[in-house]
């Protein structure tokens, strides 16, 4: 008896391969997102720190709304 030609076996095999393929795609996507996240964090670390302001502490803290 040859069971490899039955539709049920083909369907089950295809479903198993599809499930494995989907899991593999998700793993690759997760690794790509992690790599992108690490690259973005490294890029943010290279930005210079803003210089401290020498202005009066009250200067620039109030917005004049009179027209």
Biopython code that builds the backbone (N, CA, C, O; Angstrom):
import numpy as np
from Bio.PDB.StructureBuilder import StructureBuilder

atoms = [
    (1, "UNK", "N", (0.843, -1.178, 0.000)),
    (1, "UNK", "CA", (0.000, 0.000, 0.000)),
    (1, "UNK", "C", (0.892, 1.247, 0.000)),
    (1, "UNK", "O", (1.760, 1.394, 0.861)),
    (2, "UNK", "N", (0.681, 2.111, -0.936)),
    (2, "UNK", "CA", (1.455, 3.338, -1.062)),
    (2, "UNK", "C", (0.618, 4.506, -0.537)),
    (2, "UNK", "O", (-0.408, 4.856, -1.119)),
    (3, "UNK", "N", (1.065, 5.100, 0.565)),
    (3, "UNK", "CA", (0.270, 6.186, 1.161)),
    (3, "UNK", "C", (0.759, 7.569, 0.743)),
    (3, "UNK", "O", (0.154, 8.575, 1.114)),
    (4, "UNK", "N", (1.841, 7.632, -0.019)),
    (4, "UNK", "CA", (2.376, 8.946, -0.385)),
    (4, "UNK", "C", (1.529, 9.665, -1.418)),
    (4, "UNK", "O", (1.699, 10.866, -1.628)),
    (5, "UNK", "N", (0.631, 8.961, -2.056)),
    (5, "UNK", "CA", (-0.186, 9.586, -3.093)),
    (5, "UNK", "C", (-1.550, 10.038, -2.598)),
    (5, "UNK", "O", (-2.326, 10.593, -3.376)),
    (6, "UNK", "N", (-1.860, 9.821, -1.350)),
    (6, "UNK", "CA", (-3.179, 10.218, -0.872)),
    (6, "UNK", "C", (-3.215, 11.725, -0.625)),
    (6, "UNK", "O", (-2.205, 12.333, -0.271)),
    (7, "UNK", "N", (-4.363, 12.299, -0.812)),
    (7, "UNK", "CA", (-4.530, 13.748, -0.652)),
    (7, "UNK", "C", (-4.303, 14.175, 0.790)),
    (7, "UNK", "O", (-3.757, 15.249, 1.042)),
    (8, "UNK", "N", (-4.716, 13.347, 1.732)),
    (8, "UNK", "CA", (-4.556, 13.698, 3.141)),
    (8, "UNK", "C", (-3.082, 13.790, 3.519)),
    (8, "UNK", "O", (-2.686, 14.684, 4.267)),
    (9, "UNK", "N", (-2.268, 12.867, 3.005)),
    (9, "UNK", "CA", (-0.835, 12.890, 3.305)),
    (9, "UNK", "C", (-0.192, 14.115, 2.670)),
    (9, "UNK", "O", (0.636, 14.776, 3.296)),
    (10, "UNK", "N", (-0.565, 14.422, 1.438)),
    (10, "UNK", "CA", (-0.014, 15.607, 0.774)),
    (10, "UNK", "C", (-0.412, 16.880, 1.514)),
    (10, "UNK", "O", (0.405, 17.786, 1.680)),
    (11, "UNK", "N", (-1.652, 16.947, 1.951)),
    (11, "UNK", "CA", (-2.130, 18.120, 2.682)),
    (11, "UNK", "C", (-1.391, 18.274, 4.006)),
    (11, "UNK", "O", (-0.977, 19.376, 4.365)),
    (12, "UNK", "N", (-1.227, 17.180, 4.726)),
    (12, "UNK", "CA", (-0.523, 17.228, 6.009)),
    (12, "UNK", "C", (0.935, 17.621, 5.813)),
    (12, "UNK", "O", (1.479, 18.397, 6.598)),
    (13, "UNK", "N", (1.567, 17.097, 4.783)),
    (13, "UNK", "CA", (2.967, 17.423, 4.507)),
    (13, "UNK", "C", (3.111, 18.893, 4.135)),
    (13, "UNK", "O", (4.030, 19.570, 4.597)),
    (14, "UNK", "N", (2.214, 19.377, 3.310)),
    (14, "UNK", "CA", (2.245, 20.783, 2.904)),
    (14, "UNK", "C", (2.019, 21.697, 4.102)),
    (14, "UNK", "O", (2.693, 22.718, 4.234)),
    (15, "UNK", "N", (1.085, 21.345, 4.974)),
    (15, "UNK", "CA", (0.807, 22.155, 6.159)),
    (15, "UNK", "C", (2.013, 22.184, 7.088)),
    (15, "UNK", "O", (2.340, 23.232, 7.646)),
    (16, "UNK", "N", (2.670, 21.060, 7.259)),
    (16, "UNK", "CA", (3.852, 21.003, 8.126)),
    (16, "UNK", "C", (4.979, 21.849, 7.545)),
    (16, "UNK", "O", (5.662, 22.559, 8.283)),
    (17, "UNK", "N", (5.179, 21.782, 6.236)),
    (17, "UNK", "CA", (6.225, 22.575, 5.606)),
    (17, "UNK", "C", (5.897, 24.060, 5.679)),
    (17, "UNK", "O", (6.785, 24.888, 5.884)),
    (18, "UNK", "N", (4.626, 24.394, 5.511)),
    (18, "UNK", "CA", (4.202, 25.790, 5.583)),
    (18, "UNK", "C", (4.428, 26.340, 6.984)),
    (18, "UNK", "O", (4.892, 27.469, 7.148)),
    (19, "UNK", "N", (4.100, 25.543, 7.989)),
    (19, "UNK", "CA", (4.294, 25.958, 9.377)),
    (19, "UNK", "C", (5.770, 26.189, 9.668)),
    (19, "UNK", "O", (6.136, 27.164, 10.325)),
    (20, "UNK", "N", (6.609, 25.293, 9.179)),
    (20, "UNK", "CA", (8.049, 25.438, 9.380)),
    (20, "UNK", "C", (8.569, 26.663, 8.641)),
    (20, "UNK", "O", (9.403, 27.401, 9.166)),
    (21, "UNK", "N", (8.084, 26.878, 7.440)),
    (21, "UNK", "CA", (8.503, 28.029, 6.648)),
    (21, "UNK", "C", (8.085, 29.331, 7.326)),
    (21, "UNK", "O", (8.864, 30.283, 7.376)),
    (22, "UNK", "N", (6.861, 29.376, 7.848)),
    (22, "UNK", "CA", (6.393, 30.579, 8.545)),
    (22, "UNK", "C", (7.239, 30.855, 9.783)),
    (22, "UNK", "O", (7.583, 32.003, 10.063)),
    (23, "UNK", "N", (7.572, 29.802, 10.520)),
    (23, "UNK", "CA", (8.403, 29.974, 11.713)),
    (23, "UNK", "C", (9.786, 30.491, 11.333)),
    (23, "UNK", "O", (10.352, 31.338, 12.025)),
    (24, "UNK", "N", (10.322, 29.980, 10.238)),
    (24, "UNK", "CA", (11.630, 30.435, 9.775)),
    (24, "UNK", "C", (11.582, 31.903, 9.355)),
    (24, "UNK", "O", (12.496, 32.668, 9.663)),
    (25, "UNK", "N", (10.526, 32.292, 8.658)),
    (25, "UNK", "CA", (10.380, 33.690, 8.252)),
    (25, "UNK", "C", (10.276, 34.606, 9.471)),
    (25, "UNK", "O", (10.857, 35.692, 9.481)),
    (26, "UNK", "N", (9.549, 34.180, 10.485)),
    (26, "UNK", "CA", (9.422, 34.985, 11.697)),
    (26, "UNK", "C", (10.765, 35.106, 12.414)),
    (26, "UNK", "O", (11.086, 36.166, 12.952)),
    (27, "UNK", "N", (11.549, 34.034, 12.425)),
    (27, "UNK", "CA", (12.863, 34.074, 13.052)),
    (27, "UNK", "C", (13.784, 35.054, 12.329)),
    (27, "UNK", "O", (14.500, 35.829, 12.964)),
    (28, "UNK", "N", (13.761, 35.013, 11.010)),
    (28, "UNK", "CA", (14.591, 35.929, 10.223)),
    (28, "UNK", "C", (14.139, 37.369, 10.443)),
    (28, "UNK", "O", (14.973, 38.262, 10.592)),
    (29, "UNK", "N", (12.836, 37.601, 10.464)),
    (29, "UNK", "CA", (12.311, 38.948, 10.704)),
    (29, "UNK", "C", (12.725, 39.456, 12.080)),
    (29, "UNK", "O", (13.138, 40.607, 12.222)),
    (30, "UNK", "N", (12.614, 38.600, 13.090)),
    (30, "UNK", "CA", (12.981, 38.998, 14.445)),
    (30, "UNK", "C", (14.467, 39.359, 14.520)),
    (30, "UNK", "O", (14.839, 40.345, 15.157)),
    (31, "UNK", "N", (15.310, 38.559, 13.870)),
    (31, "UNK", "CA", (16.748, 38.854, 13.874)),
    (31, "UNK", "C", (17.041, 40.162, 13.140)),
    (31, "UNK", "O", (17.897, 40.935, 13.570)),
    (32, "UNK", "N", (16.340, 40.411, 12.042)),
    (32, "UNK", "CA", (16.540, 41.656, 11.295)),
    (32, "UNK", "C", (16.116, 42.858, 12.131)),
    (32, "UNK", "O", (16.801, 43.881, 12.135)),
    (33, "UNK", "N", (15.000, 42.745, 12.834)),
    (33, "UNK", "CA", (14.543, 43.848, 13.679)),
    (33, "UNK", "C", (15.499, 44.081, 14.843)),
    (33, "UNK", "O", (15.742, 45.227, 15.223)),
    (34, "UNK", "N", (16.043, 43.011, 15.413)),
    (34, "UNK", "CA", (17.022, 43.161, 16.488)),
    (34, "UNK", "C", (18.280, 43.859, 15.983)),
    (34, "UNK", "O", (18.826, 44.731, 16.659)),
    (35, "UNK", "N", (18.734, 43.475, 14.800)),
    (35, "UNK", "CA", (19.926, 44.103, 14.230)),
    (35, "UNK", "C", (19.675, 45.583, 13.961)),
    (35, "UNK", "O", (20.543, 46.418, 14.216)),
    (36, "UNK", "N", (18.502, 45.905, 13.449)),
    (36, "UNK", "CA", (18.156, 47.304, 13.184)),
    (36, "UNK", "C", (18.071, 48.100, 14.484)),
    (36, "UNK", "O", (18.506, 49.250, 14.545)),
    (37, "UNK", "N", (17.516, 47.487, 15.511)),
    (37, "UNK", "CA", (17.423, 48.142, 16.813)),
    (37, "UNK", "C", (18.809, 48.415, 17.390)),
    (37, "UNK", "O", (19.057, 49.493, 17.931)),
    (38, "UNK", "N", (19.700, 47.452, 17.277)),
    (38, "UNK", "CA", (21.067, 47.641, 17.773)),
    (38, "UNK", "C", (21.792, 48.729, 16.992)),
    (38, "UNK", "O", (22.534, 49.520, 17.574)),
    (39, "UNK", "N", (21.584, 48.774, 15.687)),
    (39, "UNK", "CA", (22.221, 49.805, 14.864)),
    (39, "UNK", "C", (21.692, 51.187, 15.233)),
    (39, "UNK", "O", (22.461, 52.147, 15.298)),
    (40, "UNK", "N", (20.396, 51.298, 15.474)),
    (40, "UNK", "CA", (19.813, 52.587, 15.855)),
    (40, "UNK", "C", (20.332, 53.032, 17.220)),
    (40, "UNK", "O", (20.619, 54.212, 17.419)),
    (41, "UNK", "N", (20.453, 52.098, 18.157)),
    (41, "UNK", "CA", (20.974, 52.443, 19.483)),
    (41, "UNK", "C", (22.425, 52.908, 19.387)),
    (41, "UNK", "O", (22.821, 53.858, 20.062)),
    (42, "UNK", "N", (23.210, 52.244, 18.557)),
    (42, "UNK", "CA", (24.606, 52.647, 18.379)),
    (42, "UNK", "C", (24.695, 54.027, 17.740)),
    (42, "UNK", "O", (25.560, 54.825, 18.101)),
    (43, "UNK", "N", (23.809, 54.313, 16.798)),
    (43, "UNK", "CA", (23.803, 55.618, 16.146)),
    (43, "UNK", "C", (23.424, 56.714, 17.144)),
    (43, "UNK", "O", (23.997, 57.803, 17.117)),
    (44, "UNK", "N", (22.473, 56.433, 18.014)),
    (44, "UNK", "CA", (22.082, 57.421, 19.021)),
    (44, "UNK", "C", (23.211, 57.682, 20.013)),
    (44, "UNK", "O", (23.349, 58.796, 20.518)),
    (45, "UNK", "N", (24.012, 56.667, 20.291)),
    (45, "UNK", "CA", (25.134, 56.842, 21.214)),
    (45, "UNK", "C", (26.213, 57.748, 20.630)),
    (45, "UNK", "O", (26.967, 58.374, 21.376)),
    (46, "UNK", "N", (26.293, 57.823, 19.302)),
    (46, "UNK", "CA", (27.326, 58.647, 18.677)),
    (46, "UNK", "C", (26.955, 60.127, 18.631)),
    (46, "UNK", "O", (27.815, 60.961, 18.350)),
    (47, "UNK", "N", (25.710, 60.467, 18.897)),
    (47, "UNK", "CA", (25.301, 61.873, 18.881)),
    (47, "UNK", "C", (25.973, 62.623, 20.022)),
    (47, "UNK", "O", (26.079, 62.096, 21.130)),
    (48, "UNK", "N", (26.428, 63.844, 19.766)),
    (48, "UNK", "CA", (27.055, 64.617, 20.844)),
    (48, "UNK", "C", (26.002, 65.090, 21.845)),
    (48, "UNK", "O", (24.838, 65.301, 21.503)),
    (49, "UNK", "N", (26.444, 65.248, 23.079)),
    (49, "UNK", "CA", (25.551, 65.761, 24.112)),
    (49, "UNK", "C", (25.346, 67.253, 23.884)),
    (49, "UNK", "O", (26.287, 67.941, 23.486)),
    (50, "UNK", "N", (24.146, 67.773, 24.124)),
    (50, "UNK", "CA", (23.922, 69.212, 23.934)),
    (50, "UNK", "C", (24.740, 70.023, 24.943)),
    (50, "UNK", "O", (24.922, 69.621, 26.092)),
    (51, "UNK", "N", (25.217, 71.156, 24.482)),
    (51, "UNK", "CA", (26.008, 72.033, 25.352)),
    (51, "UNK", "C", (25.094, 72.673, 26.385)),
    (51, "UNK", "O", (23.953, 73.016, 26.077)),
    (52, "UNK", "N", (25.581, 72.834, 27.593)),
    (52, "UNK", "CA", (24.751, 73.487, 28.614)),
    (52, "UNK", "C", (24.526, 74.954, 28.255)),
    (52, "UNK", "O", (25.408, 75.613, 27.704)),
    (53, "UNK", "N", (23.365, 75.441, 28.568)),
    (53, "UNK", "CA", (22.998, 76.817, 28.245)),
    (53, "UNK", "C", (23.550, 77.769, 29.299)),
    (53, "UNK", "O", (23.510, 77.477, 30.494)),
    (54, "UNK", "N", (24.063, 78.906, 28.847)),
    (54, "UNK", "CA", (24.567, 79.935, 29.758)),
    (54, "UNK", "C", (23.516, 81.001, 30.028)),
    (54, "UNK", "O", (23.801, 82.000, 30.688)),
    (55, "UNK", "N", (22.310, 80.798, 29.524)),
    (55, "UNK", "CA", (21.246, 81.790, 29.673)),
    (55, "UNK", "C", (20.724, 81.816, 31.101)),
    (55, "UNK", "O", (20.901, 80.881, 31.882)),
    (56, "UNK", "N", (20.071, 82.933, 31.402)),
    (56, "UNK", "CA", (19.366, 83.056, 32.665)),
    (56, "UNK", "C", (18.317, 81.946, 32.727)),
    (56, "UNK", "O", (17.743, 81.587, 31.699)),
    (57, "UNK", "N", (18.063, 81.409, 33.892)),
    (57, "UNK", "CA", (17.126, 80.288, 34.005)),
    (57, "UNK", "C", (15.709, 80.671, 33.620)),
    (57, "UNK", "O", (14.917, 79.801, 33.257)),
    (58, "UNK", "N", (15.364, 81.971, 33.691)),
    (58, "UNK", "CA", (14.016, 82.402, 33.330)),
    (58, "UNK", "C", (13.892, 82.752, 31.856)),
    (58, "UNK", "O", (12.780, 82.873, 31.343)),
    (59, "UNK", "N", (14.993, 82.913, 31.182)),
    (59, "UNK", "CA", (14.954, 83.336, 29.794)),
    (59, "UNK", "C", (14.450, 82.194, 28.905)),
    (59, "UNK", "O", (14.955, 81.072, 28.958)),
    (60, "UNK", "N", (13.455, 82.509, 28.099)),
    (60, "UNK", "CA", (12.934, 81.533, 27.159)),
    (60, "UNK", "C", (11.958, 80.543, 27.748)),
    (60, "UNK", "O", (11.617, 79.551, 27.105)),
    (61, "UNK", "N", (11.499, 80.796, 28.966)),
    (61, "UNK", "CA", (10.567, 79.855, 29.587)),
    (61, "UNK", "C", (9.122, 80.312, 29.493)),
    (61, "UNK", "O", (8.209, 79.538, 29.780)),
    (62, "UNK", "N", (8.901, 81.563, 29.094)),
    (62, "UNK", "CA", (7.550, 82.109, 29.017)),
    (62, "UNK", "C", (7.292, 82.569, 27.594)),
    (62, "UNK", "O", (8.144, 83.206, 26.976)),
    (63, "UNK", "N", (6.128, 82.248, 27.083)),
    (63, "UNK", "CA", (5.745, 82.669, 25.743)),
    (63, "UNK", "C", (4.734, 83.803, 25.875)),
    (63, "UNK", "O", (3.727, 83.664, 26.570)),
    (64, "UNK", "N", (5.002, 84.927, 25.206)),
    (64, "UNK", "CA", (4.112, 86.073, 25.231)),
    (64, "UNK", "C", (2.979, 85.810, 24.245)),
    (64, "UNK", "O", (3.213, 85.667, 23.045)),
    (65, "UNK", "N", (1.765, 85.747, 24.751)),
    (65, "UNK", "CA", (0.623, 85.436, 23.891)),
    (65, "UNK", "C", (-0.224, 86.654, 23.566)),
    (65, "UNK", "O", (-1.310, 86.502, 23.005)),
    (66, "UNK", "N", (0.231, 87.862, 23.898)),
    (66, "UNK", "CA", (-0.530, 89.071, 23.576)),
    (66, "UNK", "C", (-0.375, 89.406, 22.102)),
    (66, "UNK", "O", (0.713, 89.305, 21.535)),
    (67, "UNK", "N", (-1.486, 89.807, 21.493)),
    (67, "UNK", "CA", (-1.437, 90.152, 20.073)),
    (67, "UNK", "C", (-1.394, 91.640, 19.899)),
    (67, "UNK", "O", (-1.350, 92.128, 18.770)),
]
sb = StructureBuilder()
sb.init_structure("model")
sb.init_model(0)
sb.init_chain("A")
sb.init_seg("    ")
for serial, (resi, resn, name, xyz) in enumerate(atoms, 1):
    if name == "N":
        sb.init_residue(resn, " ", resi, " ")
    sb.init_atom(name, np.array(xyz, "f"), 0.0, 1.0, " ", f" {name:<3s}", serial, name[0])
structure = sb.get_structure()
